[in-house]
Amino acid sequence: MSAKLGVGVIGVGILGSRHARVYQEQDATQLVAIADSDQKKSDELGAKLNVRAYADHRAMIAALGPKGSGEMGAVTVSTPDFAHFEIVRDCLEGGLDAFVEKPLTMDVGEASSLVSLASKNSGVLVVNYSQRWLPEHRHVEDLLRSSSLGSIAFIESHRWDAAWVPQKMIGWGPKTTPIHFMSSHDIDLITYWLDDKVDSVQAMAHKGILSASLGNPEIVDGIIAILRFRKGTVVSLHSSWILPSGFPLAADSYLEVLGETGSLFLTGSGRELRLYKNDWAEKMTYSGPATANEVQGRLEGAFVKSLLSFVDASRKRDFHVPTSAGRTIHVVEVQDAIIRAAQTASIVHLKG
Ligand SMILES: NC(=O)c1ccc[n+]([C@@H]2O[C@H](COP(=O)([O-])OP(=O)(O)OC[C@H]3O[C@@H](n4cnc5c(N)ncnc54)[C@H](O)[C@@H]3O)[C@@H](O)[C@H]2O)c1
């Protein structure tokens, strides 16, 4: 078997610790080091995982990257949404491949400069759009990409988080938006499934509930956006994070696709897909690992498959995998257009 890929993780909060765990559990990778600007967090996790720990990611890259000892060839970047750009840039400039949590960045110019930098430095830059690997999403992908539902008229996608997510779970809620924190996956899935781009966007935000509880006027409770795709599909996206504490989950979602010759309805946590055609109807429930579930002591599911696809791309020097930054930059453009549409109460047209 070929040597393991040496990897590091920058930003070891909720998601970064999961990346670190999976890198340690997989045969193809060796976790070499972690970095977190919170020195205590970095030291504690480094000691627990028995790997080197840094507070400054630049020191880690210089010491262990290709321009240092060469033990590390790739990294995960899982810092908060607004803090991806400079770190990914430092990784690519240090000769590393990077697997970055969604959203790639919160700014179109920054996203585009990272795509150019990856190309210039021959770096593999992939976004963790793990939801593409959920089996129920694979099924929807097959149905849409094979035109089994005919031309698609409408898609409605709901994503809800509990209010305690921006209030308590992450400390940086006001510095992101539900469209970036939650709906990155939906925008990615829908653009990928339809193999189409968004032409124009309308959006409205609601404010007041979280801003009162967090004492920050910037944070929105949620955004509803309507997207017109170039081939005609109309997509309605609901993205909000105000579910009460009594809701039994951190998050849930719902998807509906209405086509010329068929329609489907998919519940997120219930994992029930109902499919209706003119001469056919079926209902399926998915019960295997979802995003990341422990099976016989190690994590399995869509997250692990997504991470391994990055490892494979890094090994094969495949710069253009379907979740590469270059092939998914449109998601950032759509997110930017939604925020601008909500702020200006106008229709935003995306460039052709
Ligand atoms: N793929 C998914 O389904 C999914 C799910 C949830 C979150 N995420 C994304 O993962 C990322 C991390 O989210 P999280 O929930 O783990 O957040 P978190 O707040 O739990 O962790 C972020 C960590 O980054 C560290 N950090 C901040 N700035 C840093 C810097 N400059 N250098 C090094 N470390 C720094 C913080 O100290 C913290 O430990 C976000 O972009 C988020 O949107 C992805």
PDBQT file of the ligand as one rigid body, heavy atoms in Angstrom, charges set to zero:
ROOT
HETATM    1  N1  LIG A 401     -19.863  20.518   6.391  1.00  0.00    +0.000 N 
HETATM    2  C1  LIG A 401     -20.827  20.734   7.303  1.00  0.00    +0.000 C 
HETATM    3  O1  LIG A 401     -21.906  20.144   7.215  1.00  0.00    +0.000 OA
HETATM    4  C2  LIG A 401     -20.612  21.726   8.392  1.00  0.00    +0.000 A 
HETATM    5  C3  LIG A 401     -21.405  21.678   9.538  1.00  0.00    +0.000 A 
HETATM    6  C4  LIG A 401     -21.193  22.639  10.527  1.00  0.00    +0.000 A 
HETATM    7  C5  LIG A 401     -20.215  23.610  10.343  1.00  0.00    +0.000 A 
HETATM    8  N2  LIG A 401     -19.462  23.631   9.195  1.00  0.00    +0.000 N 
HETATM    9  C6  LIG A 401     -18.451  24.664   8.943  1.00  0.00    +0.000 C 
HETATM   10  O2  LIG A 401     -17.237  24.336   9.625  1.00  0.00    +0.000 OA
HETATM   11  C7  LIG A 401     -16.553  25.538   9.993  1.00  0.00    +0.000 C 
HETATM   12  C8  LIG A 401     -16.244  25.473  11.476  1.00  0.00    +0.000 C 
HETATM   13  O3  LIG A 401     -17.462  25.434  12.188  1.00  0.00    +0.000 OA
HETATM   14  P1  LIG A 401     -17.510  24.921  13.703  1.00  0.00    +0.000 P 
HETATM   15  O4  LIG A 401     -18.939  24.700  14.018  1.00  0.00    +0.000 OA
HETATM   16  O5  LIG A 401     -16.546  23.819  13.913  1.00  0.00    +0.000 OA
HETATM   17  O6  LIG A 401     -17.020  26.235  14.476  1.00  0.00    +0.000 OA
HETATM   18  P2  LIG A 401     -16.291  26.313  15.907  1.00  0.00    +0.000 P 
HETATM   19  O7  LIG A 401     -16.473  27.696  16.392  1.00  0.00    +0.000 OA
HETATM   20  O8  LIG A 401     -16.724  25.184  16.763  1.00  0.00    +0.000 OA
HETATM   21  O9  LIG A 401     -14.737  26.060  15.557  1.00  0.00    +0.000 OA
HETATM   22  C9  LIG A 401     -13.946  26.987  14.878  1.00  0.00    +0.000 C 
HETATM   23  C10 LIG A 401     -12.536  26.896  15.455  1.00  0.00    +0.000 C 
HETATM   24  O10 LIG A 401     -11.667  27.719  14.685  1.00  0.00    +0.000 OA
HETATM   25  C11 LIG A 401     -10.773  28.371  15.585  1.00  0.00    +0.000 C 
HETATM   26  N3  LIG A 401     -10.232  29.562  14.915  1.00  0.00    +0.000 N 
HETATM   27  C12 LIG A 401     -10.843  30.750  14.684  1.00  0.00    +0.000 A 
HETATM   28  N4  LIG A 401     -10.013  31.572  13.993  1.00  0.00    +0.000 NA
HETATM   29  C13 LIG A 401      -8.871  30.882  13.786  1.00  0.00    +0.000 A 
HETATM   30  C14 LIG A 401      -7.648  31.180  13.140  1.00  0.00    +0.000 A 
HETATM   31  N5  LIG A 401      -7.451  32.373  12.546  1.00  0.00    +0.000 N 
HETATM   32  N6  LIG A 401      -6.680  30.230  13.123  1.00  0.00    +0.000 NA
HETATM   33  C15 LIG A 401      -6.872  29.039  13.700  1.00  0.00    +0.000 A 
HETATM   34  N7  LIG A 401      -8.024  28.701  14.342  1.00  0.00    +0.000 NA
HETATM   35  C16 LIG A 401      -9.004  29.596  14.373  1.00  0.00    +0.000 A 
HETATM   36  C17 LIG A 401     -11.605  28.655  16.802  1.00  0.00    +0.000 C 
HETATM   37  O11 LIG A 401     -10.788  28.864  17.963  1.00  0.00    +0.000 OA
HETATM   38  C18 LIG A 401     -12.439  27.389  16.890  1.00  0.00    +0.000 C 
HETATM   39  O12 LIG A 401     -11.791  26.389  17.685  1.00  0.00    +0.000 OA
HETATM   40  C19 LIG A 401     -17.489  26.697   9.590  1.00  0.00    +0.000 C 
HETATM   41  O13 LIG A 401     -17.092  27.203   8.344  1.00  0.00    +0.000 OA
HETATM   42  C20 LIG A 401     -18.841  26.018   9.492  1.00  0.00    +0.000 C 
HETATM   43  O14 LIG A 401     -19.773  26.650   8.630  1.00  0.00    +0.000 OA
HETATM   44  C21 LIG A 401     -19.636  22.703   8.247  1.00  0.00    +0.000 A 
ENDROOT
TORSDOF 0
